[in-house]
Amino acid sequence: QVQLVESGGGLVQAGGSLKLSCAASGRTFSRYAMGWFRPAPGKEREFVSAVSWSSGSTYYADSVKGRFTISRDNAKNTVYLQMNSLKPEDTTVYYCAATPNRYSSFWLTSAAYDSWGQGTQVTVSS
C-alpha cells in the first residue's frame, strides 16, 4: 500500500477550474494505477477518472469527460486532476486512490483500490 494525501480543493464559481493533487509516499508509486473517486447517491464511491502506471492510458466517467484531465508525475509521486468548466453538481469530496491491479477494466470500481486518501472538498457555487 501507499499513503496518499490530497490537496487543492476549495470553493469556486460555476464555470471555474480547480486542480487537485494527490501526493503518494513510498518507492513503488510507479507500479500503481491511480484513480479519483467521489461519493454518489446509492454508491459507496463513484468513479471519476483513472490513469495507468505510465500515463499511457486514461479513463473518465461520462459526467466529467471533456472537462476533467488526469495526469501523473512519477518522479514527484503525484497524481493530478485538472477540473475545468465546473458545475454545482461536481460539489462533493474527491478521493485519490491507488491500485496494484493490472487490469484496467477493474480500475473503474472502488473495490479494486487498496489505498485511499482522506479526501479534499470541492464546492462549486452557482
TIKE-80737 format. One record per residue: residue in three letters; chain; residue number from 1; x, y, z of N, C-alpha, C, CB in turn. Coordinates in steps of 0.02 Angstrom, whole numbers, plus 32768, in hexadecimal, padded with zeros to 4 digits. Each point is the difference from the previous one (the first is absolute). Glycine has a CB too. Layout:
// TIKE-80737
  drenza  marro  drenti  n_px  n_py  n_pz  ca_px  ca_py  ca_pz  c_px  c_py  c_pz  cb_px  cb_py  cb_pz
     ALA      A     NUM     X     Y     Z      X      Y      Z     X     Y     Z      X      Y      Z
...
// end
This chain:
// TIKE-80737
  drenza  marro  drenti  n_px  n_py  n_pz  ca_px  ca_py  ca_pz  c_px  c_py  c_pz  cb_px  cb_py  cb_pz
     GLN      A       1  8029  7FC5  8000   7FD7   803B   8000  802B  803E  8000   7FA6   7FC2   803C
     VAL      A       2  803B  8075  7FB1   8021   8041   8002  7FD5  802F  8029   8037   7FED   7F90
     GLN      A       3  7FE8  8046  808B   7FDB   8033   8025  7FF3  803A  7FD1   8034   7FDD   806F
     LEU      A       4  7F8E  803B  7F91   7FEB   8033   7FD1  7FE5  803D  8024   7FE6   7FA7   7FAC
     VAL      A       5  802D  8094  803C   7FE7   803E   801D  7FEA  802F  7FC8   804D   7FF3   8064
     GLU      A       6  7F72  801D  7F9C   7FE5   802D   7FCD  8005  8049  8017   7FB2   7FA5   7FDA
     SER      A       7  804F  8087  7FF4   7FFD   8048   800D  7FE4  8021  7FC1   8063   7FFB   8051
     GLY      A       8  7F8E  8045  7FB7   7FEA   8027   7FC6  7FB6  800E  7FFC   805E   7FD0   7FC8
     GLY      A       9  7F7C  8013  8066   7FB9   800D   8000  7FF1  8048  8016   7FEA   7F87   8017
     GLY      A      10  7FD7  808D  7FE1   7FEE   8043   8015  7FBD  8014  7FE4   8077   801E   8007
     LEU      A      11  7F7B  8022  7FFD   7FC1   801D   7FE9  800D  8025  7FBE   7FD5   800B   8077
     VAL      A      12  8001  7FE6  7F58   8008   8021   7FBF  7FBB  800C  7FE2   8070   7FC8   7FEE
     GLN      A      13  7F8A  806A  7FE8   7FC0   800D   7FDF  7FF7  7FD0  7FC6   8006   807A   8021
     ALA      A      14  7FBB  7F7B  7FCD   7FF1   7FD6   7FC7  8024  801A  7FC2   7F90   7FE3   8032
     GLY      A      15  808C  7FEE  7FA8   8027   8012   7FC6  804B  8008  800E   7F9B   8037   7FD5
     GLY      A      16  8076  7FCA  806B   8045   8009   8013  8027  7FBF  7FFF   7FDD   805F   8045
     SER      A      17  8061  7FA5  7FD4   802E   7FC7   7FFD  8022  7FF6  8044   8013   8014   7F85
     LEU      A      18  7FFE  7FAE  8087   8029   7FED   8039  802F  7FC8  7FEA   7FA5   8022   8054
     LYS      A      19  8095  7FDA  7FCC   802D   7FC9   7FF3  800F  7FDC  8042   8033   803D   7F9D
     LEU      A      20  7FB8  7F85  8067   800D   7FD7   803A  8042  7FDC  7FF9   7F85   7FF2   8012
     SER      A      21  809D  8006  8025   803E   7FDA   8001  7FFA  7FC9  8033   8043   8065   7FDE
     CYS      A      22  7FE1  7F65  8016   8002   7FC8   802F  8048  7FE9  8004   7F88   7FDC   7FE4
     ALA      A      23  8096  8030  8056   8045   7FED   800B  8003  7FBB  8021   8021   8079   800A
     ALA      A      24  8009  7F5D  7FDB   8007   7FBB   8019  8043  7FF6  8020   7FB2   7FD8   7FA8
     SER      A      25  804F  8001  808C   803F   7FED   801F  8011  7FB9  7FEA   7FEB   804C   8064
     GLY      A      26  8054  7FA4  7F9F   8015   7FBD   7FEC  8025  8000  7FBE   7F9F   7FD2   803E
     ARG      A      27  808E  7FFD  7FBA   8029   7FFE   7FC5  7FDF  7FDA  7FC6   8063   8007   804A
     THR      A      28  7F62  7FDE  7FC2   7FE1   7FD6   7FCC  7FC5  8024  7FDE   8023   7F9B   8040
     PHE      A      29  7FDB  80A6  7FC6   7FC8   8027   7FE4  7FF5  7FF0  7FB6   8016   805A   8052
     SER      A      30  8020  7F9F  7F8A   7FFA   7FF5   7FB8  7FE2  7FBC  7FEE   8062   804B   7FF2
     ARG      A      31  7F97  7F88  803F   7FE3   7FBF   7FF3  7FB4  7FFF  8009   806B   7FCD   8025
     TYR      A      32  7F79  806C  7FF1   7FB9   8003   800E  7FDC  8028  7FCB   8019   7FF7   807A
     ALA      A      33  7FAD  7FF0  7F71   7FD1   802B   7FDC  7FDE  802C  8034   7FEE   7FA9   7FA4
     MET      A      34  8001  8093  8047   7FE3   8030   802E  7FBB  8015  7FE9   8072   8029   801E
     GLY      A      35  7F63  7FE4  8012   7FBC   8014   7FEF  7FE7  8038  802D   7FEB   7F8D   7FD8
     TRP      A      36  7FE1  8094  8010   7FDC   8031   8027  7FB7  7FE9  8005   804F   805F   7FDB
     PHE      A      37  7F95  7FA8  8061   7FBB   7FEC   800C  7FDD  8037  8027   8020   7F86   7FFF
     ARG      A      38  7F9E  8077  8001   7FD8   802D   8029  7FC1  7FDC  8015   802E   8066   7FC4
     PRO      A      39  7FB4  7FAD  8074   7FC2   7FE0   8016  7FC8  800E  7FD0   8025   800A   8077
     ALA      A      40  7FAD  7FC8  7F85   7FC5   8008   7FD6  7FC5  7FDD  8021   8047   8007   7F98
     PRO      A      41  7F7D  8011  805D   7FC4   7FE0   801D  7FFB  7FB7  7FEC   7FC6   806E   7FFE
     GLY      A      42  8031  7F67  8033   7FF9   7FB9   7FF1  8040  7FDB  7FF3   7F93   801D   7FD4
     LYS      A      43  80A5  8006  802E   8041   7FE0   7FF4  802F  8013  8038   7FEE   8002   7F83
     GLU      A      44  8040  7FCF  808B   8031   8011   8032  802C  803A  7FE7   8000   7F89   802B
     ARG      A      45  801C  806F  7F9B   8027   8034   7FE0  7FFA  7FF8  7FB4   804F   8006   8062
     GLU      A      46  7FA9  8031  7F7D   7FF6   8001   7FB8  8043  800D  7FDD   7F89   8028   800F
     PHE      A      47  8084  7FB1  7FBD   803C   800A   7FD9  7FFF  8043  7FDC   800A   7F84   7FF2
     VAL      A      48  802F  809E  8010   8007   8040   7FDD  8033  7FF8  7FC7   7FE2   8040   8069
     SER      A      49  805A  7FA7  7FA8   8034   7FFB   7FCE  8037  7FD1  8019   7FE7   8075   7FD7
     ALA      A      50  803F  7F70  7FFB   8039   7FD5   8011  8036  8008  7FCC   7FB4   7FAE   8039
     VAL      A      51  8089  8043  7FDD   803A   8004   7FD3  802E  7FC4  800D   7FFA   8080   7FFE
     SER      A      52  8022  7F65  7FCE   802C   7FC6   8006  8044  8014  801C   7FC4   7FCA   7F9F
     TRP      A      53  8066  8004  806D   8042   800C   801E  8029  8032  7FD9   7FFD   7F8D   802E
     SER      A      54  8001  806C  7F90   802C   8028   7FD6  7FDD  803C  7FE0   8040   7F9A   7FEA
     SER      A      55  7F82  8072  802C   7FD7   8035   7FE3  7FEC  7FF2  7FB8   8039   8051   804C
     GLY      A      56  7FD3  7F72  7F9E   7FEE   7FEF   7FBC  7FB6  7FF9  7FF4   806D   7FC9   7FF8
     SER      A      57  7F6E  802A  803E   7FB7   7FF6   7FFA  7FDD  8029  8035   8010   7F8D   7FD0
     THR      A      58  7FBC  8095  801B   7FD8   8025   802F  7FB6  7FEF  7FF5   8055   805E   8003
     TYR      A      59  7F84  7FA8  8032   7FB9   7FEE   7FFE  7FD9  8035  8025   801B   7F84   7FFA
     TYR      A      60  7FA7  8087  7FEE   7FD6   8034   801E  7FB8  7FE9  8003   804D   8058   7FD5
     ALA      A      61  7F91  7FBD  805F   7FB8   7FF8   8003  7FE0  802E  7FCC   8004   7FE0   807B
     ASP      A      62  7FC4  800B  7F6A   7FDE   8028   7FCD  7FF0  8046  801A   7FD1   7F97   7FCE
     SER      A      63  8020  806E  8072   7FEB   803F   801D  8038  8034  8002   7FAE   7FC1   8044
     VAL      A      64  8091  8029  7FB6   8038   802F   8004  802A  8001  7FC0   8003   7FEE   807A
     LYS      A      65  7FEE  7FE6  7F58   8027   7FFC   7FC2  7FFE  8043  7FDB   7FE7   7F84   7FF8
     GLY      A      66  8053  8092  7FF3   8005   8040   7FDD  8009  803C  802E   7FBA   7FCE   7FA9
     ARG      A      67  803C  8027  8098   8008   8037   8030  803A  7FF4  8030   7F86   8016   7FF7
     PHE      A      68  8084  7FAB  801B   8035   7FEE   8030  8039  7FDD  7FDA   7FAB   7FF5   805E
     THR      A      69  8092  8015  7FBC   803C   7FDF   7FE4  802A  7FE4  8039   7FFF   804D   7F9C
     ILE      A      70  8010  7F73  805F   802A   7FDF   8032  8046  7FFB  7FE4   7F9E   7FBF   8030
     SER      A      71  8093  8049  7FFC   8046   7FF8   7FEC  8028  7FEA  803D   7FF5   8059   7FA5
     ARG      A      72  8048  7F92  804F   802B   7FEC   8038  8048  8010  7FF0   7FB0   7FA5   801F
     ASP      A      73  8075  8066  8016   8048   800C   7FFA  8022  7FCE  802F   7FF1   807D   7FE3
     ASN      A      74  8028  7F4D  8001   801D   7FCC   802A  8040  8017  8023   7FD0   7FAB   7FB3
     ALA      A      75  8052  8085  8031   803C   801B   8020  7FEE  8025  8040   8038   8009   7F91
     LYS      A      76  7F8C  8012  8071   7FE9   8025   803B  7FCF  7FD8  802A   8011   8069   7FC1
     ASN      A      77  7FE1  7F59  802C   7FD0   7FD6   8024  7FBD  8024  8009   805F   7FC9   803C
     THR      A      78  7F8A  8056  7F8F   7FC3   8028   8005  7FD3  7FF4  7FC4   803F   8057   8041
     VAL      A      79  7F81  7FA7  7FCD   7FCD   7FFC   7FCB  7FD4  803E  8006   8002   7F81   7FFF
     TYR      A      80  7FE7  8097  7FC9   7FDA   803E   7FFD  7FBC  7FF5  7FE0   806B   8041   7FF9
     LEU      A      81  7F66  7FEB  8017   7FC0   8001   7FDF  7FF0  8049  7FF1   7FD7   7F95   803A
     GLN      A      82  8031  807E  7F87   7FEF   8043   7FEA  7FB5  8001  7FF0   8075   8015   7FD2
     MET      A      83  7F67  8016  8051   7FB8   8003   7FF8  7FED  8044  7FE3   7FEF   7FB1   8060
     ASN      A      84  7FF7  804E  7F63   7FEA   803D   7FDF  7FB4  8000  7FF7   806F   8008   7FC5
     SER      A      85  7F76  8032  802C   7FB8   8006   7FF3  7FD8  7FE0  8038   8015   8001   7F85
     LEU      A      86  7FFD  800E  80B8   7FE0   7FE0   8039  7FB6  8013  8006   806E   7FFF   803B
     LYS      A      87  7F6B  7FD1  7FDC   7FB8   8009   8008  7FEE  7FF6  804A   7FEB   7FD8   7F8A
     PRO      A      88  7FDE  8045  808B   7FEB   7FF6   8047  7FF9  7FB6  8012   7FC4   806E   7FFA
     GLU      A      89  8029  7F69  7FD7   7FF8   7FB8   800F  8044  7FDD  8009   7F95   8001   7FC0
     ASP      A      90  80A2  8021  8034   8042   7FE3   800E  8013  800A  8049   8022   8017   7F8A
     THR      A      91  7FB5  800C  809B   800E   800D   8047  7FFE  7FC0  8028   7FD0   8072   7FF4
     THR      A      92  8066  7F7D  802C   8005   7FC8   802C  8049  7FF8  8016   7F9D   7FC7   7FC8
     VAL      A      93  8071  8003  805D   8044   7FEF   8012  801F  7FD4  7FCA   7FE4   8009   807B
     TYR      A      94  8059  8005  7F73   8024   7FD8   7FCE  8037  7FD8  8022   7FE6   8055   7FA5
     TYR      A      95  801C  7F6B  804B   8030   7FD2   801E  8030  7FE6  7FCB   7FAC   7FE0   8057
     CYS      A      96  8093  801F  7FBB   8034   7FE1   7FD8  8009  7FB8  8018   8039   8071   7FED
     ALA      A      97  7FD6  7F62  7FE4   8009   7FBA   8012  8034  7FE0  7FD3   7F8A   7FFB   8028
     ALA      A      98  8094  7FD0  7FF4   8034   7FDB   7FDB  7FEE  7FB6  7FFD   8057   8054   8025
     THR      A      99  7FB8  7F8D  7FA2   7FF4   7FB9   7FF8  803A  7FDE  7FDE   7F86   8016   7FFB
     PRO      A     100  808D  7FAF  801E   8035   7FDA   7FDE  7FE3  7FD3  7FCA   8043   8003   8069
     ASN      A     101  7F7C  7FFD  7F8F   7FDF   7FD6   7FCF  8016  8011  7FBA   7F9E   7FF5   804C
     ARG      A     102  8076  7FD9  7F8E   801A   800B   7FBD  7FCB  8005  7FCA   8064   7FC3   8024
     TYR      A     103  7F5F  802D  7FED   7FCB   7FFF   7FCE  7FD7  8040  8002   7FFC   7F82   8008
     SER      A     104  8006  80A3  7FC3   7FE0   8041   7FFE  7FB5  7FFB  8007   805C   8028   7FB8
     SER      A     105  7F86  7FA0  8037   7FB8   7FFA   8007  7FEA  8005  8049   7FFE   7FB9   7F99
     PHE      A     106  802F  8039  8095   7FF0   8005   8047  800A  8046  801B   8020   7F89   800C
     TRP      A     107  8003  80A1  7FD1   8011   8041   801B  7FC4  802E  8008   806F   7FF4   7FCB
     LEU      A     108  7F58  7FFA  8018   7FC5   8029   8004  7FD7  7FF2  803F   7FFF   8005   7F84
     THR      A     109  8016  7FCB  80A3   7FDB   7FED   803C  802B  800D  803E   7FBF   7FAA   7FBF
     SER      A     110  8022  8071  8075   8025   8012   803D  801D  7FC2  8022   7FB5   8063   800E
     ALA      A     111  802C  7F64  7FE9   8017   7FC3   8022  8046  7FEA  7FEA   7F89   7FDE   800B
     ALA      A     112  808C  803A  7FBB   8042   7FEC   7FE6  8039  8025  8023   7FCB   7FE7   7F93
     TYR      A     113  8025  804E  8092   8033   802B   801D  800D  7FEE  8049   7FDF   805C   7FB1
     ASP      A     114  8060  7FA1  8062   8010   7FED   8044  801F  8038  8029   800F   7F8D   7FD7
     SER      A     115  7FFA  80AD  800B   801A   8039   8025  7FD6  803D  7FEF   8076   7FD0   8000
     TRP      A     116  7F79  8056  8033   7FD4   803A   7FF8  801A  803C  8026   7F9E   7FB4   7FF0
     GLY      A     117  8058  8087  7FF4   800F   803D   8024  7FC6  8013  802D   804A   8025   7FA3
     GLN      A     118  7FBD  8013  807F   7FCD   8017   8030  7FCA  8029  7FDD   8055   8000   805B
     GLY      A     119  7FB8  8014  7F67   7FCF   8027   7FDA  800C  804B  8004   7FAE   7FA5   8015
     THR      A     120  803C  807D  7FB8   8004   8049   7FFE  7FBE  801B  7FE6   807E   7FFD   7FED
     GLN      A     121  7F67  8036  8035   7FBE   801A   7FF0  8003  8030  7FC5   7FDF   7FF3   8078
     VAL      A     122  7FF5  8002  7F59   7FF6   802E   7FC8  7FB9  801A  8003   8054   7FC2   7FB8
     THR      A     123  7FA5  8080  8049   7FBF   8020   8002  7FF9  8030  7FC5   7FFC   7FF5   807E
     VAL      A     124  7FD1  8001  7F5A   7FF4   8029   7FC5  7FC0  8027  800B   803D   7FAE   7FB4
     SER      A     125  7FC8  8093  804E   7FC5   802A   800C  7FE0  8013  7FBD   8033   802C   806B
     SER      A     126  7F8C  7FDB  7F97   7FDB   8012   7FC2  7FFA  804B  7FF8   7FC1   7F94   8007
// end
